[in-house]
Amino acid sequence: MKVKLVWNFSGEGSLRTAEHHLIHLKEYCKTERIDVFEFGTEEKNQFSSDSYMIVTDELVNKLRGSLKPHQGFKIVC
């Protein structure tokens, strides 16, 4: 099963902050050799954006402890 881990950002520069956060997520996953299905950002509105990554459910506990995502969602395929 896949899980989408999400980090929420708010304020005028929320999209830029989410995009910058995504750079650090990618660097972490490369360094730790973590397989990721997908990385991305989503702009909800002018003042709210998310960065996210989709991983297998086996990695969730490790990543929750080290990366502290704000939300997590199971993805049904």
N, C-alpha and C positions, 0 to 999 in steps of 0.2 A: 504494500500500500504506500501511496505517496502522501506527503504532508507539506503544506505550504506554510512556511514560517514568515511572519509579517512584522515589520517595524513601522510604526506610525509617526509622522512628523506633521507639525502644524505651524502656521504663521505664513507671512508673505513669501518667504523663500523656501517653502516646504518641498517643492519639487527639486530644487537644486540641492537641498540637504539630503533628500532621499537618494538622488543620483550619486552624491558624494559618499554616502553611507554604503551604497552598492559597490563602490570601488574597494572599500575595506572588507566587505563580505567576500568578494572575489579573491582578494589577496589572502585572507585567512584560509579559505577553502583550498587555494593552491598550495599554501605552506603546509597545511595539515593533511593534504591529499584526500580531500572529501569530494566524493562524486555528487554532483548537483545536476538535476534534470533541467532546471531553468532558473535564471536570475531575471529580475526586472523591477521596474518602478511603475506605479499607477498614480495618476493625479485624480483625486476624488473631486476636488473643486479648487478654486484659486488659493485656498488657505489650508488645504489638507492633502497630503500625499503619503504614499507607502513605498517602502522597498521590500522585496520579498525574494525568497529562494524556495525551490521545491526539491525535497530530498526524500529518501526512503524513511519509513517509520522507525527503522532500527537505529537511525542517527539522531533522532529527536532528543532523547535524554542527554546525550553528550552536548549537542548544540544548545539546548536550553540552558545548561549550566554555564557554558562559556560565552554565548552570544546574547543571551537574555532577550529573546524576541518578545514583542508585546502581545502577539496572538499566534495561534496555530490552527490550521484547518485541515481535516482529512480530505483528500481528493479521491473521489470515486471514479474509477475508469470504466 
